[in-house]
Amino acid sequence: MKLLGFAVSMIAGLVAIGAGIYLLVQQGPSGDSWFEVIAHGAGVFFISCGLFMIGSSIVAGASRDT
C-alpha cells in the first residue's frame, strides 16, 4: 500500500509540473496580456507545487522505511 501511495504522489507531482510547463509556454495572440501574466504565474505555482509533492512523498517514504 505504501508503494501505491508513493506512485500516486509521484504521478500527481509530474502532472502538476507538466501543467505548469504548459502554462508557462502559452503565448497570447496579441503579445503581452493579462492572460499571459496570470498563466505564467500559475505555471510557476504549479511547478513548485509539483516539486513539493514529489519531495514530500520521497521524504515520507524514506521516514517509513526506517
C-alpha positions, 0 to 999 in steps of 0.5 A, spaced: 500 500 500 505 504 501 508 503 494 501 505 491 501 511 495 508 513 493 506 512 485 500 516 486 504 522 489 509 521 484 504 521 478 500 527 481 507 531 482 509 530 474 502 532 472 502 538 476 509 540 473 507 538 466 501 543 467 505 548 469 510 547 463 504 548 459 502 554 462 508 557 462 509 556 454 502 559 452 503 565 448 497 570 447 495 572 440 496 579 441 503 579 445 503 581 452 496 580 456 493 579 462 492 572 460 499 571 459 501 574 466 496 570 470 498 563 466 505 564 467 504 565 474 500 559 475 505 555 471 510 557 476 505 555 482 504 549 479 511 547 478 513 548 485 507 545 487 509 539 483 516 539 486 513 539 493 509 533 492 514 529 489 519 531 495 514 530 500 512 523 498 520 521 497 521 524 504 515 520 507 517 514 504 524 514 506 521 516 514 517 509 513 522 505 511 526 506 517 
